[in-house]
Amino acid sequence: MSPRNLFRLFATAEVITWAGLIAALILRATGVTDGAVRIAGGLHGFVFLAYCVTTVFVWVNQRWRAGVGVTGLLLAVIPFATYPFERWLDKRSMLAGPWRLAPGGDAPQGFVEHVQAWILRRPILSIVLIAALVAIVFVVLLWLGPPVPRG
């Protein structure tokens, strides 16, 4: 999977889960159901974390300026903003190309690139470890409770 396809996947998933969360909040506000927020919120939270990890990973690979990467992260908290951001990046060819640090590619420079090169050279193990890390963060956040107390 290319950097472009990976980023597009998670930017789109972020939009879809925002829609689900907003729909669930409307259902709760109208008294239709209360349980949908927990499901939609949990799913959105997981995809939010995965989008943030993906953004940083693609940011390093594509050598985006700091402002571009930080913007990508900040836009995750604005409903439906990740998809237009992905389209903006794609139009400017900022998602083009393969994984630079994959086997046979560029030599890693610095700690972050060494981590990314390690991940790209061990994709199955890396997917398992990253998914586990995202799941652990997700569970800790669930344990801490919602960001805004329901009242």
C-alpha positions as CSV (number, residue, x, y, z in Angstrom):
1,M,0.0,0.0,0.0
2,S,1.4,3.4,-1.0
3,P,1.6,6.4,1.3
4,R,-1.2,8.0,-0.8
5,N,-3.5,5.0,-0.4
6,L,-2.8,4.6,3.3
7,F,-3.4,8.3,4.0
8,R,-6.6,8.3,1.8
9,L,-7.9,5.3,3.6
10,F,-7.6,6.8,7.1
11,A,-8.7,10.3,6.0
12,T,-11.9,8.8,4.6
13,A,-12.5,6.6,7.6
14,E,-12.1,9.6,9.8
15,V,-14.9,11.4,7.9
16,I,-17.2,8.4,8.0
17,T,-16.7,7.9,11.7
18,W,-17.4,11.6,12.3
19,A,-20.7,11.2,10.5
20,G,-21.5,8.2,12.6
21,L,-20.7,10.0,15.8
22,I,-22.7,13.1,14.9
23,A,-25.7,11.0,13.9
24,A,-25.4,9.2,17.2
25,L,-25.3,12.5,19.1
26,I,-28.4,13.7,17.3
27,L,-30.2,10.4,18.1
28,R,-29.3,10.9,21.8
29,A,-30.4,14.5,21.8
30,T,-33.7,13.6,20.3
31,G,-34.2,10.8,22.9
32,V,-34.2,8.0,20.3
33,T,-31.3,6.1,21.8
34,D,-28.5,6.5,24.2
35,G,-26.3,3.6,23.4
36,A,-25.3,4.6,19.9
37,V,-23.0,7.3,21.1
38,R,-20.9,4.8,23.0
39,I,-20.4,2.6,19.9
40,A,-20.0,5.5,17.4
41,G,-17.7,7.4,19.8
42,G,-15.5,4.3,20.5
43,L,-15.2,3.6,16.8
44,H,-14.4,7.2,16.0
45,G,-11.9,7.4,18.8
46,F,-10.1,4.3,17.5
47,V,-10.0,5.7,13.9
48,F,-8.9,9.1,15.1
49,L,-5.9,7.6,16.8
50,A,-5.1,5.4,13.7
51,Y,-5.4,8.5,11.5
52,C,-3.0,10.4,13.7
53,V,-0.4,7.6,13.6
54,T,-0.9,7.4,9.8
55,T,-0.5,11.1,9.4
56,V,2.8,11.1,11.3
57,F,4.0,8.1,9.3
58,V,3.2,9.7,6.0
59,W,4.6,13.1,7.2
60,V,8.0,11.5,7.8
61,N,8.0,9.6,4.5
62,Q,6.9,12.6,2.4
63,R,9.2,15.0,4.3
64,W,6.3,17.5,4.8
65,R,7.1,20.8,6.4
66,A,6.2,20.9,10.1
67,G,3.2,23.1,9.4
68,V,1.7,20.7,6.9
69,G,2.0,17.7,9.3
70,V,0.7,19.6,12.3
71,T,-2.2,20.9,10.2
72,G,-3.0,17.3,9.3
73,L,-3.1,16.3,13.0
74,L,-5.2,19.3,14.0
75,L,-7.8,18.8,11.2
76,A,-8.7,15.5,12.8
77,V,-10.6,17.3,15.5
78,I,-12.7,19.2,13.0
79,P,-15.6,17.2,11.6
80,F,-15.1,16.1,7.9
81,A,-11.8,18.1,7.5
82,T,-9.5,15.2,6.9
83,Y,-10.9,14.4,3.4
84,P,-10.5,17.9,2.0
85,F,-7.0,17.9,3.4
86,E,-6.2,14.6,1.8
87,R,-7.5,16.0,-1.6
88,W,-5.4,19.2,-1.1
89,L,-2.2,17.1,-0.5
90,D,-3.0,14.9,-3.4
91,K,-3.4,17.8,-5.8
92,R,0.0,19.1,-4.8
93,S,1.6,15.7,-5.2
94,M,2.4,15.7,-1.5
95,L,1.3,12.0,-1.3
96,A,3.1,10.8,-4.4
97,G,5.7,8.2,-4.6
98,P,6.6,5.0,-2.7
99,W,7.9,4.4,0.8
100,R,11.3,6.1,0.8
101,L,12.7,4.0,3.6
102,A,11.5,0.6,2.4
103,P,14.1,-2.1,1.7
104,G,16.3,-0.9,-1.2
105,G,15.3,2.7,-0.6
106,D,16.9,5.7,1.1
107,A,19.1,5.3,4.1
108,P,17.4,6.5,7.2
109,Q,18.6,9.7,8.8
110,G,17.9,10.3,12.5
111,F,15.9,8.4,15.0
112,V,12.4,8.9,13.5
113,E,13.5,7.7,10.1
114,H,15.2,4.7,11.6
115,V,12.0,3.7,13.4
116,Q,10.1,4.1,10.1
117,A,12.6,2.0,8.2
118,W,12.4,-0.7,10.8
119,I,8.6,-0.7,10.5
120,L,8.7,-0.8,6.7
121,R,11.2,-3.7,6.8
122,R,9.0,-5.7,9.2
123,P,5.4,-4.9,8.0
124,I,3.5,-7.8,9.6
125,L,5.2,-7.4,13.0
126,S,4.8,-3.6,12.8
127,I,1.1,-3.8,12.0
128,V,0.5,-6.0,15.0
129,L,2.6,-3.8,17.3
130,I,1.1,-0.5,16.0
131,A,-2.5,-1.9,16.3
132,A,-1.7,-3.1,19.8
133,L,-0.3,0.3,20.7
134,V,-3.3,2.1,19.3
135,A,-5.6,-0.4,21.1
136,I,-3.8,0.2,24.4
137,V,-4.1,4.0,24.1
138,F,-7.7,3.5,23.1
139,V,-8.5,1.4,26.2
140,V,-6.7,3.8,28.5
141,L,-8.7,6.7,27.0
142,L,-12.0,4.7,27.5
143,W,-11.0,4.0,31.1
144,L,-10.4,7.7,31.7
145,G,-13.9,8.5,30.3
146,P,-15.4,10.8,27.8
147,P,-13.7,14.2,27.1
148,V,-16.8,16.1,28.2
149,P,-18.9,14.8,31.1
150,R,-22.4,14.1,30.2
151,G,-24.7,16.4,32.0
